[in-house]
Amino acid sequence: MIPYLNSELKMKNVSRNAFPVLILLLLASCSSSAQDARVTDIHPGGLADFLEQNNAVIIDVRTPGEWEAGKVESALTINLGHRGFNEAIADLDRDATYLVYCNSGNRSRIATRRMVEMGFTNVYNYDGYHHQIRGEYKELGKPESR
């Protein structure tokens, strides 16, 4: 066999085998984007309008030590890092509206993605720092702890 033909055949096999993998990767990235699209960010300064339009349950996904330093008083406290997080979230009403916050917006984004994966339909991420949501909450005349 001519050497370059053998190389050509190998490349065709690689291309044929790689195509399904590329399709799966493309679909997976679309799925992730679709989940992100179902989570709306509430930016600092937008809490009053959001709460005026939504009867939302607020969830604080920080750690117990962070809660002790202060939190939105009415917030459910469900530690994202605890192994029982998914079970605690699974007990919630999937049709209710939730606003999730943490210290900086990173853990709340992870939590909201998980919630969407679990079938929650009205999930919002507070895309700011915990002191910002606490300050906005206080400005609304609502109590905050500490």
Phi, psi and omega in degrees: 000146180285130186306318183291332177293320178298319178294320178297319179295319178297318180296322178296320179294319179296314180298317180296321180283331182282334184302310179298325179294317179297320178297316179297318178297319179297315179296320180296319180292326177293320180298316179297318179295323179295321179294317179298324181294336180275357176248120180262135177276135170255117185271155176309135184097348183256003185295316183300312179298318181299311183291332177293326183265346186225140172266080190262145170270129180264132179240127176258116184258019178282184182272161178305322178298322178289324178298321181298331180284348179135146180201170171291121190304319184277356184291140168289140179250110181228104184294116179301326183281353181278143183295343179268010183303308183300321180293319179296318179292321182299335180282350183277159178289119184290343181264353178286168178259133183233138171243120186251135176222162177216209181283321186223357181105347182284308180293326179294326177295318177297315181297317181294324177297317178299318181298317178298316178300331181273000175103009177285141187249340183235077186240130180235144180250125173280111186267065180198190182269155183301324180292334178288314180294322178296319178296316178297319180297318180295320179299333179281000180081017179261146183287145171235148179273136181063000000 
